[in-house]
Amino acid sequence: MIFVGAVLLAILVLPSPWGLVAVIVGGIWEIAQTLFAIRWSQRRRARVGAEALVGVGARVVSPCSPRGRVAVGGEIWNARCEQGADVGEDVRVRGVQGITLLVERDQETVSAPASHHST
């Protein structure tokens, strides 16, 4: 945008030697801005795919004993939970094996069911 303004100034307003200076400075500015934007956008790798789900919480939608299904971010995934987990329990993704998420119960939800409490 600066370059276009410099060209317009060179053509319409500035005298001969200053028009060329304005175009050169505008071009250098545009190149520097583009290089900065490229470097800024590549400062870290994008996390995509199933590996990005490691550490994310999920909710069991099909009993995991040990295989079942969980919902993560609106998607249903095959899951394996060695401890077992019932429908509605919160679990945490600990790894990925192919297209199956390896999950374990959240520490907050690991407790005895209400039917097992003594009164």
C-alpha positions, -999 to +999 in steps of 0.1 A: +000+000+000+029+023+008+045+015-025+013+024-044+012+057-026+048+064-034+042+057-071+012+081-071+032+108-053+061+103-078+038+107-108+015+134-096+033+155-070+070+151-064+097+166-087+120+144-107+147+132-083+124+129-052+098+108-071+124+081-077+135+083-040+099+079-028+094+048-051+126+032-039+118+039-002+082+026-007+095-006-024+120-012+004+093-007+030+070-032+013+097-059+010+107-054+047+071-057+058+065-088+037+097-105+051+087-096+087+052-110+081+066-143+068+090-147+097+063-138+122+039-164+108+065-192+109+076-186+145+062-220+156+048-251+140+011-255+137-004-282+159-028-302+137-042-337+136-049-362+163-016-355+181-029-320+189-056-337+211-031-350+237-039-335+270-074-324+260-105-333+280-132-356+265-166-370+275-174-407+272-203-413+248-200-451+246-187-472+275-150-478+274-142-512+288-116-510+275-127-499+240-155-473+234-161-438+220-155-403+233-165-368+222-137-343+218-145-308+205-177-319+188-161-350+171-167-386+181-134-406+183-127-443+190-111-446+224-093-471+247-094-467+284-076-494+304-093-483+336-127-484+321-151-454+319-189-451+318-210-429+296-209-393+307-176-395+325-148-370+318-116-384+306-083-369+294-065-379+261-030-393+270-019-405+235-029-415+200-026-449+184-036-448+148-071-433+149-078-445+184-073-421+214-057-435+245-076-420+274-077-422+312-102-409+337-098-374+350-085-373+386-116-352+397-140-379+384-122-409+398-143-418+429-165-446+439-201-445+425-228-432+449-242-468+452-210-480+468-209-454+496-217-468+530-242-449+552 
